[in-house]
Amino acid sequence: MDAPPPPPVNWDALDALVIDFARSDCLVLPPVSPSPPSSPSSSSTTTATSSSVPSSSSSYRSRLLIRRARRALEEGDVDAALALLRAHTPAALLDHRLLFHLYKQRFVELVRRGTETDMEAALDCLRTALAPCALDAYPEAYEEFKHILLVLIYDKDDQSSPVANEWSIKKRFELAGLLSSILRAHLQAYDPILSMTLRYLMSIHKMLCSRQGISSPISDLTERLLFDDRDPPAIPQECSLEAPPFDEVDVQALAHAVELTRQGAVDSLKFAEGDLYQAFQNELCRIKLDLSLLDKLVYEYCIYRGIVEGGSHVLPGLQCNSQNNDLNSVDKQEANTETWIECEITNNQNGDCSTSDITHHDSWSRKLRRVRSSTSGQRRRKRWRGRVDDLDYACEISFDANKHDILPSALDMDKDETIVKPDLVADSSLSDGRNNQDQKYEVILEMRDLTRKGMASKVVEEINSMDPDFFSQNPIILFQLKQVEFLKLVASGDHGAALKVASTHLGPLAGSNQAFLKPLKETLVTLIQPNEDVLTKAISLPVLASSLQIAMSRRLGIEEPQLMKIIRTTLHTHSEWFKLQMCKDRFEHFLKIDSLKEVDPSVGTHNMSKALTDECANGSSQITTCSSGKVLDEGGSPQVSSEVACDENAILKVMEFLALPRADAIQLLMQYNGNAEAVIQQIFS
């Protein structure tokens, strides 16, 4: 028996997270003229995450500071990192543990250079900085100080020396990661919600696949996007080591959410002074992401959803420009942004997007031209700027004393500024291909927007004029559109016209497909309902609009973005994972996971809406449904027995004493009728 398809995703909620991510990292520019973005979801849900994650100018500057300090340490330039900290966050250097690590690495780097001047500077560092700091950094610091002196007599290439580890380049990256963890918490400079949500969902997905012993359908993406190693954890100050005991519920929730030992979770809570959600953010942001790949996935999604202009209008990322190295103002960065590089859209949009299924090229071409003409001056989308603040370290300015005054102020993403872009010199055939691709997007987005407005008859008419065979291959979407048309007529009181739509379109469709018969009956029942309630309670227009967009894109040879595949698959495994845990996710609201799963809650309880939602999932998620079904079939969804109810305190006790995952603790308790003492006694005996 085939596994049921995963529930549909609220793409509007994902739009909001993506826009928040792009704004927070200044990846987009505002439209040339003030006008709402073309994506309806972007205007209605943009503010959904504003209260949950800091996306202000201070947060952007802080994250930029952390990236630059990190880059400096990874390059071995400890002086540059220290200068940045003294100039912008001197309070961080009050942590003598951190300061001792920085001075120790500075001493090693000076000795590594080996010149006479550097050796004198290394000895001076020992006398004036490292030795005094070792006295009160932490109990083991003085022993470490004496040990580090051995680098003066052992060669850096001697792998058998007692200080081979101190000489290792890996030490730079460990210290850079530790500094990032400390600064992130100190400055409250957490990553945007989208990147934290992806870390969390992909981590759970990997855990479930590993536990069930099955292969992941998105492993090629998760392995590239999510790295296995993490930044070192920030260590709590000595004064906070005697923190009051934490609620075991919080300790276990944190430990199993981010794969920590119990002691690791306790230390994390100590560092966060008992704030569970701050500790959770600290731990999530330690997980490393391939930021350049994430930017590409976000850009691809933004193009697909109509959030930013198409590939022929704007190009992601900027090459490092030696003239664009003034860190005093992002405005200056924008003014000097004159080197645009060509966009390479991800694999599923490469090459010729034409399809042999569509034979009415003239109709399509006329429609494409009409859409571009009718939307000229009306469709104002944001423009992709790329991560210009994340310049290569070699291209940044020297970190001397007179250049540490100010970090760039963040770009106000709502400010309307006209940025003059240079002419793009490209091969004419390549340019024509991009323009053709953009025109296809325009048509799809126009049809999607009309569907969201409930203009079903116009959508059907336009698509039939472009591609008469489209609805014969997508009868579910045609049925749903005709339902919308019927319901609007009923709502307006025109029952005669509504019955004509039903007899002309809905009836024949139900006659050829029995799956439509039940929704048809429920649709006809609306004839006796109050007019104002008919459409609002019956159908989810955003779900239908997204289904139409996916179907039209596939018809035109444009596959859905890889980010959508990741979200759909990982949301499904997230639900399966917490079925195993027999509890609700403590962090799903904080990460907006509940919003991603909530598809038009105003119609969620209506029977006809449920039928439509199921049909949407079946009709628009074929690839991912199969993949997710594979996880369910091969791994086997856990069947939770209702005969044995496990007490929450018993679950926590077994988890704590035996250091077991929640699902394993539950299974053991169910074997012993929920008796925690019996489980522990049996294990230790």
C-alpha positions as CSV (number, residue, x, y, z in Angstrom):
1,M,0.0,0.0,0.0
2,D,1.3,3.4,-1.0
3,A,2.2,5.8,1.8
4,P,0.0,8.8,2.1
5,P,1.4,12.0,0.6
6,P,2.9,14.6,3.0
7,P,0.6,17.5,3.8
8,P,1.0,20.6,1.7
9,V,3.4,23.4,2.8
10,N,2.4,27.0,3.5
11,W,4.6,28.6,0.9
12,D,3.5,32.0,2.0
13,A,5.1,31.4,5.4
14,L,8.3,30.3,3.6
15,D,8.1,33.5,1.5
16,A,8.1,35.4,4.8
17,L,11.2,33.5,6.1
18,V,13.0,33.9,2.8
19,I,12.3,37.7,2.7
20,D,13.4,38.1,6.3
21,F,16.6,36.2,5.5
22,A,17.4,38.3,2.4
23,R,16.6,41.6,4.2
24,S,18.6,40.6,7.3
25,D,21.7,39.9,5.3
26,C,21.1,42.7,2.8
27,L,20.9,40.4,-0.1
28,V,18.3,42.4,-2.0
29,L,17.7,46.0,-3.0
30,P,14.3,47.7,-3.0
31,P,12.4,48.2,-6.2
32,V,13.4,51.2,-8.4
33,S,10.0,52.9,-7.7
34,P,7.9,52.6,-4.5
35,S,5.4,49.8,-5.1
36,P,4.3,46.7,-3.4
37,P,6.1,43.5,-4.5
38,S,4.4,41.3,-7.0
39,S,4.2,38.3,-4.7
40,P,1.1,38.6,-2.6
41,S,2.6,36.6,0.1
42,S,5.5,39.0,0.4
43,S,3.3,41.9,1.3
44,S,1.0,40.0,3.6
45,T,3.5,37.9,5.6
46,T,6.8,39.8,5.5
47,T,6.5,40.9,9.0
48,A,5.7,37.5,10.4
49,T,9.2,36.9,11.7
50,S,10.2,40.4,12.6
51,S,9.5,39.9,16.2
52,S,11.3,36.6,16.5
53,V,14.7,37.4,15.1
54,P,16.8,40.5,15.2
55,S,17.0,41.9,11.6
56,S,17.9,45.5,12.6
57,S,21.0,47.4,11.4
58,S,22.8,46.5,14.7
59,S,22.3,42.8,14.2
60,Y,23.6,43.0,10.6
61,R,26.7,45.0,11.7
62,S,27.3,42.5,14.5
63,R,27.1,39.5,12.2
64,L,29.4,41.3,9.8
65,L,31.8,42.0,12.6
66,I,31.8,38.3,13.7
67,R,32.4,37.1,10.1
68,R,35.4,39.5,9.7
69,A,36.9,38.6,13.1
70,R,36.5,35.0,12.2
71,R,38.1,35.5,8.8
72,A,41.0,37.2,10.4
73,L,41.7,34.4,12.9
74,E,41.4,31.8,10.2
75,E,44.1,33.7,8.2
76,G,46.3,33.8,11.3
77,D,45.9,37.6,11.7
78,V,45.2,37.7,15.5
79,D,46.2,41.4,15.6
80,A,43.3,42.2,13.2
81,A,40.8,40.3,15.2
82,L,42.0,41.9,18.4
83,A,41.7,45.4,16.8
84,L,38.2,44.7,15.7
85,L,37.2,43.5,19.2
86,R,38.7,46.5,20.9
87,A,37.1,48.9,18.5
88,H,33.6,47.4,18.4
89,T,33.0,45.1,21.3
90,P,35.6,45.7,24.0
91,A,33.3,44.1,26.6
92,A,34.0,40.7,25.0
93,L,37.6,41.0,26.0
94,L,36.7,41.2,29.7
95,D,36.4,37.4,29.3
96,H,39.9,36.5,30.4
97,R,39.5,32.9,29.2
98,L,38.9,34.2,25.6
99,L,41.6,36.8,25.9
100,F,44.1,34.2,27.0
101,H,43.3,32.0,24.0
102,L,43.8,35.0,21.7
103,Y,47.1,36.0,23.2
104,K,48.3,32.4,23.1
105,Q,47.5,32.1,19.4
106,R,49.1,35.5,18.7
107,F,52.3,34.3,20.3
108,V,52.3,31.2,18.1
109,E,51.6,33.1,14.9
110,L,54.5,35.6,15.7
111,V,56.9,32.7,16.2
112,R,55.6,31.0,13.1
113,R,56.6,34.0,11.0
114,G,60.2,33.6,12.4
115,T,61.7,37.0,11.5
116,E,63.8,38.8,14.0
117,T,61.2,41.5,14.5
118,D,58.4,38.9,15.0
119,M,60.5,37.0,17.5
120,E,61.0,40.1,19.5
121,A,57.3,40.8,19.3
122,A,56.6,37.2,20.4
123,L,58.7,37.6,23.5
124,D,57.1,41.0,24.3
125,C,53.7,39.3,24.0
126,L,54.8,36.7,26.5
127,R,56.0,39.3,29.0
128,T,53.3,41.9,28.7
129,A,50.1,40.0,27.7
130,L,50.2,36.2,27.9
131,A,51.9,35.8,31.3
132,P,49.7,38.3,33.2
133,C,46.6,36.9,31.6
134,A,47.5,33.3,32.5
135,L,47.4,34.2,36.2
136,D,43.6,34.8,36.3
137,A,42.1,33.3,33.1
138,Y,41.2,29.9,34.5
139,P,42.8,27.3,36.8
140,E,44.6,25.4,34.0
141,A,45.8,28.5,32.2
142,Y,49.2,28.8,33.9
143,E,50.1,25.2,33.0
144,E,49.1,25.9,29.4
145,F,51.2,29.0,29.5
146,K,54.3,27.1,30.4
147,H,53.5,24.4,27.8
148,I,53.2,27.0,25.0
149,L,56.7,28.1,25.7
150,L,57.9,24.9,24.0
151,V,57.0,26.4,20.6
152,L,60.2,28.5,21.0
153,I,62.4,25.3,20.7
154,Y,60.3,22.8,18.6
155,D,60.0,23.3,14.9
156,K,56.5,23.8,13.5
157,D,57.0,20.9,11.0
158,D,58.0,18.4,13.7
159,Q,54.8,16.3,14.0
160,S,56.2,14.3,17.0
161,S,56.9,17.4,19.2
162,P,54.8,17.9,22.3
163,V,53.4,21.1,20.8
164,A,52.5,19.7,17.4
165,N,48.8,20.4,18.2
166,E,49.6,24.1,19.1
167,W,51.4,24.5,15.8
168,S,48.5,23.0,13.8
169,I,46.6,25.3,11.5
170,K,43.5,23.6,12.8
171,K,44.0,25.6,16.0
172,R,43.2,28.8,14.1
173,F,39.8,27.5,13.0
174,E,39.0,26.2,16.4
175,L,39.7,29.5,18.0
176,A,37.8,31.3,15.2
177,G,34.8,29.1,15.9
178,L,35.0,29.7,19.7
179,L,35.2,33.5,19.2
180,S,32.2,33.3,16.9
181,S,30.2,31.4,19.5
182,I,31.1,33.9,22.2
183,L,30.5,37.0,20.2
184,R,27.2,35.7,18.8
185,A,25.8,35.3,22.3
186,H,27.4,38.4,23.6
187,L,26.0,40.6,20.8
188,Q,22.8,38.7,20.3
189,A,23.7,38.5,16.7
190,Y,21.9,35.3,15.7
191,D,21.4,34.1,12.2
192,P,18.0,34.8,10.5
193,I,15.2,32.3,11.4
194,L,15.4,30.6,8.0
195,S,19.0,29.5,8.4
196,M,18.3,28.2,11.9
197,T,15.1,26.4,10.8
198,L,17.0,24.7,8.0
199,R,19.7,23.6,10.4
200,Y,17.2,22.2,12.7
201,L,15.0,20.5,10.1
202,M,17.9,18.9,8.2
203,S,19.5,17.7,11.5
204,I,16.2,16.0,12.5
205,H,15.9,14.5,9.0
206,K,19.4,13.0,9.2
207,M,18.7,11.6,12.7
208,L,15.4,10.0,11.5
209,C,17.0,8.5,8.4
210,S,19.9,7.2,10.5
211,R,17.6,5.7,13.1
212,Q,15.4,4.0,10.6
213,G,18.3,2.8,8.5
214,I,17.1,4.4,5.3
215,S,18.5,6.6,2.6
216,S,17.5,10.3,2.4
217,P,15.9,11.5,-0.8
218,I,17.6,14.9,-0.4
219,S,21.0,13.6,0.8
220,D,22.8,15.3,-2.1
221,L,21.6,18.6,-0.8
222,T,21.8,18.1,2.9
223,E,25.3,16.8,2.7
224,R,26.5,19.9,0.8
225,L,24.5,22.4,2.8
226,L,24.9,21.1,6.3
227,F,28.5,20.4,7.5
228,D,29.2,17.7,10.1
229,D,31.5,19.8,12.3
230,R,30.4,22.5,14.6
231,D,32.0,25.6,16.2
232,P,33.3,24.9,19.7
233,P,30.7,25.8,22.5
234,A,31.1,28.9,24.5
235,I,32.2,28.0,28.0
236,P,30.4,29.6,30.9
237,Q,32.3,32.0,33.1
238,E,33.6,30.7,36.4
239,C,31.1,32.8,38.3
240,S,28.2,31.1,36.6
241,L,29.4,27.6,37.3
242,E,27.3,27.5,40.5
243,A,24.1,28.1,38.6
244,P,20.8,26.9,40.2
245,P,19.6,23.5,39.0
246,F,17.7,23.7,35.7
247,D,14.3,22.1,35.0
248,E,15.1,18.6,33.7
249,V,12.4,19.1,31.0
250,D,14.5,22.0,29.6
251,V,17.7,20.1,29.8
252,Q,16.4,17.1,27.9
253,A,14.6,19.2,25.4
254,L,17.8,21.1,24.5
255,A,20.0,18.0,24.6
256,H,17.9,16.1,22.1
257,A,17.0,19.0,19.9
258,V,20.6,19.8,19.0
259,E,22.3,16.5,19.8
260,L,24.1,17.4,23.0
261,T,25.1,15.3,26.0
262,R,23.2,16.1,29.2
263,Q,26.2,17.9,30.6
264,G,26.6,19.8,27.3
265,A,23.0,21.0,27.6
266,V,23.5,22.0,31.2
267,D,26.7,24.0,30.3
268,S,24.8,25.6,27.5
269,L,22.0,26.7,29.8
270,K,24.6,28.0,32.3
271,F,26.1,30.1,29.6
272,A,22.7,31.4,28.6
273,E,21.8,32.1,32.3
274,G,19.0,29.6,32.1
275,D,17.3,31.0,29.0
276,L,16.3,27.9,27.1
277,Y,15.6,29.7,23.8
278,Q,18.9,31.6,23.9
279,A,20.8,28.4,24.6
280,F,18.9,26.8,21.7
281,Q,19.9,29.6,19.3
282,N,23.5,29.4,20.6
283,E,23.7,25.7,19.8
284,L,21.9,25.9,16.5
285,C,24.2,28.6,15.2
286,R,27.2,26.5,16.1
287,I,26.1,24.1,13.3
288,K,27.9,25.2,10.1
289,L,26.1,25.9,6.9
290,D,27.5,26.4,3.4
291,L,26.3,30.0,3.2
292,S,27.1,30.4,-0.5
293,L,25.0,27.4,-1.4
294,L,22.2,28.7,0.8
295,D,22.3,32.0,-1.0
296,K,21.9,30.2,-4.3
297,L,19.0,28.2,-3.1
298,V,17.3,31.3,-1.7
299,Y,17.9,33.2,-5.0
300,E,16.4,30.4,-7.0
301,Y,13.4,30.3,-4.8
302,C,13.0,34.1,-4.9
303,I,13.0,34.0,-8.7
304,Y,10.4,31.2,-8.8
305,R,8.1,32.9,-6.3
306,G,8.4,36.3,-7.9
307,I,10.0,38.0,-4.9
308,V,13.0,39.3,-6.9
309,E,13.5,40.2,-10.5
310,G,14.5,37.5,-13.0
311,G,17.9,36.5,-14.0
312,S,18.2,38.9,-17.0
313,H,17.5,41.8,-14.7
314,V,19.7,41.1,-11.8
315,L,22.6,38.9,-11.0
316,P,23.5,37.2,-7.7
317,G,26.7,38.2,-5.9
318,L,29.5,40.6,-6.7
319,Q,33.1,39.9,-7.4
320,C,35.6,41.3,-5.0
321,N,36.4,44.8,-6.0
322,S,39.6,46.3,-4.6
323,Q,38.1,49.8,-4.9
324,N,35.0,48.7,-2.9
325,N,36.8,48.2,0.4
326,D,35.6,51.2,2.4
327,L,34.0,49.7,5.5
328,N,32.5,52.9,6.7
329,S,29.2,52.7,4.9
330,V,27.1,50.2,3.1
331,D,25.8,53.1,1.1
332,K,29.4,53.5,-0.3
333,Q,29.4,49.8,-1.0
334,E,26.3,50.2,-3.1
335,A,27.6,53.2,-4.9
336,N,30.8,51.3,-5.8
337,T,28.9,48.2,-6.9
338,E,29.8,48.2,-10.6
339,T,30.9,44.7,-11.2
340,W,28.0,42.4,-11.7
341,I,28.7,38.8,-12.5
342,E,26.5,36.5,-14.5
343,C,23.9,34.5,-12.6
344,E,24.2,30.7,-12.7
345,I,20.8,29.5,-11.7
346,T,20.9,26.0,-10.1
347,N,20.8,22.8,-12.0
348,N,17.0,22.5,-12.4
349,Q,16.9,25.8,-14.4
350,N,19.9,25.2,-16.6
351,G,19.8,24.8,-20.3
352,D,16.9,25.0,-22.7
353,C,13.6,25.1,-20.8
354,S,11.4,24.4,-23.8
355,T,9.3,21.3,-23.9
356,S,8.0,19.2,-26.7
357,D,4.6,18.9,-24.9
358,I,3.7,22.4,-25.9
359,T,2.9,22.8,-29.5
360,H,1.2,26.2,-29.5
361,H,4.4,28.3,-29.5
362,D,2.7,31.2,-31.3
363,S,0.0,31.4,-28.6
364,W,2.6,31.3,-25.9
365,S,4.8,33.9,-27.5
366,R,1.8,36.3,-28.0
367,K,0.8,35.8,-24.4
368,L,4.4,36.3,-23.2
369,R,4.7,39.6,-25.1
370,R,1.3,40.7,-23.8
371,V,2.2,40.0,-20.2
372,R,5.5,41.8,-20.4
373,S,3.7,44.8,-22.0
374,S,0.8,44.9,-19.5
375,T,3.0,44.5,-16.5
376,S,5.6,47.1,-17.5
377,G,5.8,49.8,-14.8
378,Q,3.5,47.8,-12.5
379,R,5.5,44.8,-11.4
380,R,8.1,46.2,-9.1
381,R,10.2,43.5,-7.4
382,K,13.2,43.7,-5.3
383,R,16.6,43.3,-7.0
384,W,19.1,40.7,-5.9
385,R,22.3,42.3,-4.7
386,G,24.2,39.3,-3.3
387,R,26.4,39.0,-0.3
388,V,28.7,41.9,-1.0
389,D,29.5,42.4,2.6
390,D,31.1,39.0,2.8
391,L,34.2,40.0,0.7
392,D,37.3,37.8,0.6
393,Y,39.6,38.7,3.4
394,A,42.4,39.5,0.9
395,C,40.2,42.2,-0.6
396,E,39.4,44.0,2.7
397,I,41.3,46.9,4.0
398,S,44.3,46.7,6.3
399,F,43.3,46.5,10.0
400,D,45.5,49.3,11.3
401,A,44.6,51.6,14.2
402,N,43.1,54.4,12.2
403,K,40.6,52.2,10.4
404,H,38.7,50.7,13.2
405,D,36.3,53.5,13.8
406,I,33.0,52.4,12.3
407,L,31.5,49.3,10.8
408,P,29.1,49.9,7.9
409,S,25.6,50.9,8.8
410,A,23.0,48.4,7.6
411,L,21.2,49.1,4.4
412,D,17.6,50.1,5.0
413,M,15.8,47.6,2.8
414,D,12.6,49.6,2.7
415,K,14.3,52.7,1.5
416,D,13.6,53.5,-2.1
417,E,16.9,54.2,-3.9
418,T,17.6,54.0,-7.6
419,I,20.8,52.1,-8.3
420,V,22.1,52.5,-11.8
421,K,23.3,49.2,-13.0
422,P,25.9,48.9,-15.8
423,D,25.0,47.5,-19.1
424,L,25.5,43.7,-19.2
425,V,27.7,42.5,-22.0
426,A,26.6,39.0,-22.8
427,D,26.2,36.7,-25.8
428,S,23.0,37.5,-27.6
429,S,21.7,33.9,-27.6
430,L,22.3,33.7,-23.9
431,S,20.5,37.0,-23.3
432,D,17.6,35.8,-25.4
433,G,17.4,32.6,-23.4
434,R,17.3,34.5,-20.2
435,N,14.6,36.9,-21.5
436,N,12.5,33.9,-22.6
437,Q,12.9,32.3,-19.2
438,D,11.8,35.6,-17.5
439,Q,8.8,35.8,-19.8
440,K,7.8,32.3,-18.8
441,Y,8.0,33.3,-15.1
442,E,5.9,36.4,-15.8
443,V,3.1,34.3,-17.3
444,I,3.2,31.8,-14.5
445,L,3.2,34.5,-11.8
446,E,0.4,36.3,-13.4
447,M,-1.8,33.2,-13.5
448,R,-0.8,32.5,-9.8
449,D,-1.8,36.0,-8.7
450,L,-5.1,35.8,-10.6
451,T,-5.9,32.5,-8.9
452,R,-5.1,34.0,-5.5
453,K,-7.7,36.7,-6.2
454,G,-10.3,34.1,-7.1
455,M,-10.4,35.1,-10.8
456,A,-10.8,31.4,-11.8
457,S,-12.7,31.9,-15.1
458,K,-10.1,34.3,-16.4
459,V,-7.3,31.9,-15.5
460,V,-9.0,29.0,-17.3
461,E,-9.6,31.2,-20.3
462,E,-6.0,32.5,-20.5
463,I,-4.4,29.1,-20.0
464,N,-6.6,27.5,-22.6
465,S,-5.7,30.2,-25.1
466,M,-2.0,29.5,-24.5
467,D,-2.0,25.7,-24.1
468,P,-5.3,23.9,-24.9
469,D,-3.8,20.6,-23.7
470,F,-2.8,21.9,-20.2
471,F,-6.0,21.0,-18.4
472,S,-6.4,17.6,-20.0
473,Q,-3.1,16.7,-18.2
474,N,-4.1,18.6,-15.0
475,P,-7.8,17.8,-14.5
476,I,-7.5,18.2,-10.7
477,I,-6.5,21.9,-11.1
478,L,-9.3,22.5,-13.7
479,F,-11.8,21.0,-11.3
480,Q,-10.7,23.2,-8.4
481,L,-10.7,26.3,-10.6
482,K,-14.2,25.6,-11.7
483,Q,-15.2,25.0,-8.1
484,V,-13.9,28.5,-7.3
485,E,-15.9,29.9,-10.2
486,F,-19.0,28.1,-9.1
487,L,-18.6,29.2,-5.5
488,K,-18.1,32.9,-6.5
489,L,-21.3,32.8,-8.5
490,V,-23.2,31.2,-5.6
491,A,-21.7,33.9,-3.3
492,S,-23.0,36.6,-5.7
493,G,-26.4,35.1,-5.8
494,D,-26.3,34.0,-9.4
495,H,-27.4,30.4,-8.9
496,G,-28.4,29.9,-12.5
497,A,-24.9,30.7,-13.8
498,A,-23.4,28.6,-11.0
499,L,-25.5,25.6,-12.0
500,K,-24.4,26.1,-15.6
501,V,-20.8,25.9,-14.6
502,A,-21.5,22.8,-12.6
503,S,-23.4,21.0,-15.5
504,T,-20.9,22.2,-18.2
505,H,-17.6,21.5,-16.4
506,L,-17.8,20.0,-12.9
507,G,-20.3,17.3,-13.9
508,P,-18.4,15.9,-16.9
509,L,-15.1,16.0,-14.9
510,A,-16.7,14.0,-12.1
511,G,-18.1,11.6,-14.6
512,S,-14.7,10.8,-16.0
513,N,-13.0,10.7,-12.6
514,Q,-14.8,9.2,-9.6
515,A,-12.4,11.0,-7.2
516,F,-14.2,14.2,-8.0
517,L,-17.7,12.9,-7.2
518,K,-17.5,13.6,-3.4
519,P,-16.1,17.1,-3.8
520,L,-18.7,17.8,-6.4
521,K,-21.5,16.8,-4.0
522,E,-20.0,19.0,-1.2
523,T,-19.7,21.9,-3.7
524,L,-23.4,21.6,-4.7
525,V,-24.4,21.7,-1.0
526,T,-23.1,25.3,-0.8
527,L,-26.2,26.3,-2.8
528,I,-28.1,26.3,0.5
529,Q,-25.5,28.0,2.6
530,P,-25.4,31.8,3.4
531,N,-23.7,33.6,0.5
532,E,-21.0,35.3,2.5
533,D,-19.7,32.0,3.9
534,V,-19.5,30.1,0.7
535,L,-16.1,30.9,-0.7
536,T,-14.2,31.8,2.5
537,K,-15.0,28.5,4.2
538,A,-14.7,26.2,1.2
539,I,-11.4,26.6,-0.6
540,S,-7.8,27.6,0.1
541,L,-6.9,29.9,-2.8
542,P,-3.2,30.1,-1.8
543,V,-2.9,26.3,-2.0
544,L,-4.6,26.2,-5.3
545,A,-2.5,29.1,-6.6
546,S,0.7,27.3,-5.6
547,S,-0.5,24.0,-7.2
548,L,-1.2,25.9,-10.4
549,Q,2.2,27.5,-10.3
550,I,4.0,24.2,-9.8
551,A,2.0,22.5,-12.6
552,M,2.6,25.4,-15.1
553,S,6.3,25.5,-14.3
554,R,6.7,21.8,-14.8
555,R,4.7,22.1,-18.1
556,L,7.2,24.8,-19.2
557,G,10.2,22.8,-18.2
558,I,10.9,24.8,-15.0
559,E,11.2,22.5,-12.0
560,E,10.4,23.7,-8.5
561,P,13.3,25.1,-6.5
562,Q,15.5,22.8,-4.5
563,L,14.6,24.8,-1.4
564,M,11.0,23.7,-1.7
565,K,12.1,20.1,-1.9
566,I,14.2,20.4,1.2
567,I,11.4,22.1,3.1
568,R,8.6,19.7,2.0
569,T,10.7,16.6,2.8
570,T,12.1,17.8,6.1
571,L,8.7,19.0,7.4
572,H,7.4,15.6,6.8
573,T,10.2,13.9,8.6
574,H,9.9,16.4,11.4
575,S,6.3,15.3,12.0
576,E,7.4,11.6,11.9
577,W,10.2,12.3,14.3
578,F,7.9,13.8,16.9
579,K,5.5,10.9,16.5
580,L,8.4,8.7,17.7
581,Q,9.1,11.1,20.6
582,M,5.4,11.1,21.6
583,C,5.6,14.8,22.4
584,K,5.2,18.2,20.9
585,D,8.3,20.1,19.6
586,R,9.2,22.8,22.1
587,F,10.9,24.9,19.4
588,E,8.5,24.6,16.4
589,H,6.7,27.9,17.1
590,F,10.0,29.7,17.7
591,L,11.4,28.5,14.4
592,K,8.0,29.1,12.5
593,I,7.8,25.4,11.7
594,D,4.1,25.4,12.8
595,S,3.5,28.2,10.4
596,L,5.1,26.3,7.5
597,K,2.7,23.4,8.3
598,E,-0.4,25.5,8.7
599,V,-2.1,25.9,5.3
600,D,-4.8,28.5,5.4
601,P,-6.1,27.7,8.9
602,S,-9.4,29.6,8.2
603,V,-10.5,26.7,6.0
604,G,-8.6,23.9,7.6
605,T,-11.6,22.3,9.3
606,H,-14.0,22.3,6.4
607,N,-14.5,18.9,4.8
608,M,-14.4,20.1,1.2
609,S,-11.2,22.1,2.0
610,K,-9.6,18.9,3.3
611,A,-10.5,17.1,0.1
612,L,-9.2,19.9,-2.0
613,T,-6.0,20.0,0.1
614,D,-5.5,16.3,-0.4
615,E,-6.0,16.6,-4.1
616,C,-3.5,19.5,-4.2
617,A,-0.9,17.4,-2.4
618,N,-1.4,14.5,-4.8
619,G,-1.4,16.7,-7.9
620,S,1.5,19.0,-7.2
621,S,4.1,17.1,-5.1
622,Q,4.7,14.0,-7.1
623,I,8.5,13.8,-6.8
624,T,8.6,14.7,-3.1
625,T,5.6,12.5,-2.2
626,C,7.4,9.5,-3.7
627,S,10.6,10.4,-1.8
628,S,8.7,11.0,1.5
629,G,6.7,7.8,0.9
630,K,10.0,6.0,0.6
631,V,11.0,7.2,4.1
632,L,7.7,6.0,5.5
633,D,7.6,2.7,3.6
634,E,11.2,1.6,4.3
635,G,11.6,3.1,7.8
636,G,8.1,2.3,8.9
637,S,6.1,4.9,10.7
638,P,6.0,4.2,14.4
639,Q,2.8,2.7,15.6
640,V,2.2,4.2,19.0
641,S,0.4,1.9,21.4
642,S,-2.4,3.4,23.4
643,E,-2.5,0.6,25.9
644,V,0.5,1.9,28.0
645,A,0.5,5.6,28.9
646,C,4.0,6.7,29.9
647,D,4.2,9.3,32.6
648,E,6.4,12.3,31.5
649,N,8.4,12.2,34.7
650,A,9.1,8.5,34.1
651,I,10.3,9.3,30.6
652,L,12.6,12.1,31.8
653,K,14.0,9.9,34.6
654,V,14.9,7.1,32.2
655,M,16.4,9.6,29.7
656,E,18.5,11.2,32.5
657,F,19.7,8.1,34.3
658,L,20.4,6.0,31.1
659,A,21.4,8.9,28.8
660,L,18.9,7.6,26.2
661,P,17.0,9.3,23.4
662,R,13.4,10.0,24.2
663,A,12.0,7.4,21.8
664,D,14.2,4.7,23.3
665,A,13.2,5.6,26.8
666,I,9.5,5.3,25.8
667,Q,10.0,1.9,24.2
668,L,11.7,0.6,27.4
669,L,9.0,2.0,29.6
670,M,6.3,0.4,27.5
671,Q,8.0,-3.0,28.0
672,Y,7.9,-2.5,31.8
673,N,4.4,-1.0,32.0
674,G,5.7,2.5,32.5
675,N,7.7,1.8,35.6
676,A,10.9,3.8,35.5
677,E,12.5,2.2,38.5
678,A,12.0,-1.3,37.0
679,V,13.6,-0.2,33.8
680,I,16.7,1.3,35.5
681,Q,17.0,-1.7,37.9
682,Q,16.8,-4.1,35.0
683,I,19.5,-2.2,33.0
684,F,21.9,-2.0,35.9
685,S,21.4,-5.6,37.0
